[in-house]
Amino acid sequence: MLIPEFLFMHNQIRIKNSIMKLLEIEGVKMECGAPLPLVFADEHRVQLIFLKLVESDVIPENDLKTVDIYVLTFNRCLKHCFGFPSDEALYGHPYHSLGMESYAFYELENSDWLAELEKIEKKAFPDYDVTKHWTIYKHYIITFHDSMFECIAKDYSIEERTIPSNVYVKLGKIEGFFME
């Protein structure tokens, strides 16, 4: 008899003996139409940059020269993923049953992805107690309009900046995101 690995409950998913729980991190209000996220990464840190929500329907013409952005820096990032699904396909994602919605920032407690990475390390180092090492890491999720970002990192910081709009466009070209 096969026992399902996942047991779905209202807004929770049980994985073996742990229950995953999605916690929304308040305060990040992104542009819903086109937040234009950019990802820059090295071996230990990932920076995610995207447009803040514009609170006014009317933007003075001289304000088009600057953009308000968030710079999220994820420290001691072990792994990250950026891409599918979009906001239209988000309902098909397994974490949607936990309450995951578009245009939000989350921490996933008792993450299945984190457990999977810990399992890999335990297999590679069976005589080493890796449990303490893994307790410092968290699973972060940010859902955008056309994509989703996830990472396993020790912590994060958020900066709000106003930069010249041409600088943001140049960053996007470096990243290969914006077309000429």
PyMOL commands that set and color helices and strands:
alter all, ss='L'
color gray80, all
select helices_A, chain A and resi 61-65+90-92+94-98+112-124+131-134+165-175
alter helices_A, ss='H'
color red, helices_A
select strands_A, chain A and resi 6-9+12-15+18-24+38-41+45-51+66-75+79-83+104-109+138-143+148-153+155-164
alter strands_A, ss='S'
color yellow, strands_A
deselect
rebuild
show_as cartoon
